[in-house]
Amino acid sequence: MHRRRRTALVLTAAIAAAAPLLTACANDAHPGAAAVVGGQRITEAQLEMRVDEIRRAQRAAVPDETQYQQVLASTSSLTRDTLHNMVLDRVLDRAAQDGGITVTRKEVQQMRAGLEQQAGGAQGLQTAWLQKFGVAPARLDDNLRLQLEAQKLAKQLGTDTSQPVFWKALSKASRELHVDLNPRYGSWDVQKSSRVDAGTPWVREVTTTAGGQPLTA
């Protein structure tokens, strides 16, 4: 009886001693990182900076306060959506790299010129990309480069970007990169190459609007 009690006490003490280490290991997976892609961190600071760029662009594009509040309400998941895009950009880059695909600056400029003509000018294109895709004007060329990568990859695969063959290539790239999201932002579905929400409704995302007011989603 005493021997069993001593054994139980030893095990309890061992578990208690190990608990901080186990907690530390769990937390060490995402110290200050929103995601880890291919061993490279997307830090919380980088994510916040990207979201702030978009919010400032939205504020500049919509000076009316009532309309701006409507924009905030319609983009309440901006932080999570932005992280999704940042991760997907790296996945697409990897898939393009695997396929030996490159995009030149001239190709980006040509694509931009064509889109600006369709949108009625540079400002029209910037506004359209901001509203439709959440791309800040400063990131427009980077996004167009990714669009071209996607188009070239789809062409190489004999398909288009809406078909399973294309997304299978991205799924392969996701597996190669071992995408790992901070649980507060959900998880990464390798098959769909997409961020999915975690089943934790008590976790709320908090972002800051241009006016300094917290926005929860």
C-alpha positions as CSV (number, residue, x, y, z in Angstrom):
1,M,0.0,0.0,0.0
2,H,2.7,2.4,1.0
3,R,4.8,1.4,-2.0
4,R,1.9,2.1,-4.4
5,R,1.3,5.5,-2.7
6,R,5.0,6.4,-3.0
7,T,4.9,5.4,-6.7
8,A,1.8,7.5,-7.2
9,L,3.5,10.5,-5.5
10,V,6.6,10.1,-7.6
11,L,4.5,10.0,-10.8
12,T,2.5,13.0,-9.7
13,A,5.7,14.9,-9.0
14,A,7.1,13.9,-12.3
15,I,4.0,15.1,-14.2
16,A,4.0,18.3,-12.3
17,A,7.6,19.0,-13.1
18,A,7.0,18.1,-16.8
19,A,3.9,20.3,-17.1
20,P,5.8,23.6,-17.6
21,L,8.0,21.9,-20.2
22,L,5.0,20.5,-22.1
23,T,3.3,23.9,-22.0
24,A,6.5,25.6,-23.2
25,C,6.8,23.1,-26.1
26,A,3.2,23.8,-27.2
27,N,3.8,27.5,-27.1
28,D,7.2,27.4,-28.8
29,A,5.5,26.2,-32.0
30,H,4.3,29.8,-32.6
31,P,6.3,32.3,-30.6
32,G,5.3,35.6,-32.2
33,A,4.3,33.9,-35.4
34,A,1.0,33.9,-37.2
35,A,2.2,31.1,-39.5
36,V,5.2,29.1,-40.4
37,V,5.6,28.2,-44.1
38,G,8.5,26.3,-45.4
39,G,10.3,26.9,-42.2
40,Q,9.9,30.7,-42.6
41,R,7.8,32.6,-40.1
42,I,5.1,35.1,-41.0
43,T,5.2,37.1,-37.8
44,E,2.3,38.7,-36.0
45,A,4.0,42.1,-36.7
46,Q,4.2,41.4,-40.5
47,L,0.5,40.4,-40.5
48,E,-0.5,43.5,-38.6
49,M,1.5,45.7,-40.9
50,R,-0.3,44.2,-44.0
51,V,-3.7,44.6,-42.4
52,D,-2.9,48.2,-41.5
53,E,-1.9,48.9,-45.1
54,I,-5.3,47.7,-46.3
55,R,-7.2,49.6,-43.6
56,R,-5.4,52.8,-44.4
57,A,-6.1,52.3,-48.1
58,Q,-9.8,51.7,-47.4
59,R,-9.9,54.8,-45.2
60,A,-8.4,56.9,-48.0
61,A,-10.8,55.4,-50.6
62,V,-13.9,56.0,-48.4
63,P,-13.7,59.4,-46.7
64,D,-17.3,59.2,-45.6
65,E,-17.4,57.9,-42.0
66,T,-20.7,56.1,-42.3
67,Q,-19.6,54.3,-45.5
68,Y,-16.3,53.5,-43.9
69,Q,-18.0,51.8,-41.0
70,Q,-19.9,49.7,-43.5
71,V,-16.6,48.7,-45.1
72,L,-15.3,47.7,-41.7
73,A,-18.4,45.6,-41.0
74,S,-18.1,43.9,-44.4
75,T,-14.4,43.1,-43.9
76,S,-14.5,42.1,-40.2
77,S,-12.5,38.9,-41.0
78,L,-9.7,40.9,-42.7
79,T,-6.9,39.7,-40.5
80,R,-7.7,36.0,-41.1
81,D,-8.3,36.6,-44.8
82,T,-5.0,38.5,-45.1
83,L,-3.1,35.7,-43.5
84,H,-4.8,33.2,-45.8
85,N,-3.6,35.3,-48.8
86,M,0.0,35.6,-47.4
87,V,0.2,31.9,-47.0
88,L,-1.4,31.1,-50.3
89,D,1.1,33.5,-52.0
90,R,4.0,31.4,-50.7
91,V,2.3,28.2,-51.7
92,L,1.7,29.4,-55.2
93,D,5.3,30.6,-55.4
94,R,6.5,27.1,-54.5
95,A,4.2,25.5,-57.0
96,A,5.5,27.8,-59.7
97,Q,9.1,27.1,-58.7
98,D,8.4,23.4,-58.8
99,G,7.2,23.9,-62.4
100,G,10.1,26.0,-63.4
101,I,7.9,29.0,-63.9
102,T,9.2,32.6,-63.8
103,V,7.6,36.0,-64.3
104,T,9.4,39.0,-65.6
105,R,8.9,42.6,-64.5
106,K,8.0,43.4,-68.1
107,E,5.2,40.9,-68.0
108,V,3.8,42.4,-64.8
109,Q,3.9,45.9,-66.4
110,Q,2.1,44.7,-69.5
111,M,-0.6,43.0,-67.4
112,R,-1.0,46.1,-65.3
113,A,-1.3,48.4,-68.3
114,G,-4.0,46.2,-69.8
115,L,-6.0,46.0,-66.6
116,E,-5.6,49.8,-66.0
117,Q,-7.1,50.4,-69.5
118,Q,-10.1,48.1,-68.6
119,A,-10.5,49.9,-65.2
120,G,-10.3,53.4,-66.6
121,G,-6.9,54.2,-65.2
122,A,-4.4,53.4,-62.5
123,Q,-6.7,54.7,-59.7
124,G,-9.6,52.6,-61.0
125,L,-7.5,49.4,-61.0
126,Q,-6.2,50.1,-57.5
127,T,-9.7,50.7,-56.1
128,A,-11.0,47.5,-57.8
129,W,-8.2,45.3,-56.5
130,L,-8.6,46.8,-53.0
131,Q,-12.4,46.2,-53.0
132,K,-12.4,42.8,-54.6
133,F,-9.2,41.2,-53.3
134,G,-8.2,43.2,-50.3
135,V,-4.9,44.2,-52.0
136,A,-3.4,47.5,-51.0
137,P,-2.1,49.7,-53.8
138,A,1.5,49.2,-52.7
139,R,1.1,45.4,-53.1
140,L,-0.6,45.5,-56.5
141,D,2.5,44.6,-58.6
142,D,3.2,41.7,-56.3
143,N,-0.3,40.4,-56.7
144,L,-0.2,40.7,-60.4
145,R,3.0,38.7,-60.5
146,L,1.2,36.0,-58.5
147,Q,-1.7,36.1,-61.0
148,L,0.7,35.6,-63.8
149,E,2.4,32.7,-62.0
150,A,-1.0,31.1,-61.5
151,Q,-2.0,31.5,-65.2
152,K,1.3,30.1,-66.4
153,L,1.1,27.1,-64.0
154,A,-2.4,26.4,-65.1
155,K,-1.4,26.6,-68.8
156,Q,1.5,24.3,-68.1
157,L,-0.9,21.8,-66.5
158,G,-3.3,22.1,-69.5
159,T,-6.1,23.5,-67.3
160,D,-7.3,26.7,-65.7
161,T,-7.1,28.0,-62.1
162,S,-10.6,26.8,-61.3
163,Q,-10.0,23.1,-62.0
164,P,-8.9,20.4,-59.6
165,V,-5.7,19.7,-61.5
166,F,-4.4,23.2,-60.7
167,W,-5.4,23.0,-57.0
168,K,-3.7,19.5,-56.8
169,A,-0.5,21.2,-57.7
170,L,-1.0,23.8,-54.9
171,S,-1.9,21.0,-52.5
172,K,1.5,19.3,-53.3
173,A,3.2,22.6,-52.6
174,S,1.4,23.0,-49.3
175,R,2.6,19.6,-48.2
176,E,6.2,20.4,-49.2
177,L,6.1,23.6,-47.2
178,H,4.5,22.0,-44.1
179,V,2.2,25.0,-43.6
180,D,1.5,25.5,-39.9
181,L,-0.9,28.3,-38.7
182,N,-1.0,29.7,-35.2
183,P,-4.2,28.0,-33.8
184,R,-5.8,31.4,-33.1
185,Y,-6.1,31.8,-36.9
186,G,-7.4,28.3,-37.5
187,S,-5.5,25.7,-39.5
188,W,-4.4,25.1,-43.1
189,D,-6.3,22.5,-45.2
190,V,-3.6,21.0,-47.4
191,Q,-6.0,19.4,-49.8
192,K,-7.8,22.7,-50.5
193,S,-4.7,25.0,-49.9
194,S,-7.0,27.1,-47.7
195,R,-7.2,28.4,-44.2
196,V,-10.1,26.9,-42.2
197,D,-11.4,28.2,-38.9
198,A,-10.7,26.3,-35.7
199,G,-13.7,25.0,-33.7
200,T,-13.1,27.4,-30.9
201,P,-16.0,30.0,-30.8
202,W,-14.6,31.5,-27.6
203,V,-11.5,32.8,-29.4
204,R,-12.2,36.2,-30.9
205,E,-10.0,38.0,-33.4
206,V,-9.2,41.6,-32.5
207,T,-7.9,44.1,-35.0
208,T,-7.5,47.9,-34.8
209,T,-9.3,50.2,-37.2
210,A,-7.7,53.3,-38.6
211,G,-9.4,55.3,-36.0
212,G,-7.9,53.3,-33.2
213,Q,-11.1,51.4,-32.3
214,P,-10.9,47.7,-31.7
215,L,-12.8,45.5,-34.2
216,T,-13.8,42.0,-33.3
217,A,-14.7,39.2,-35.6
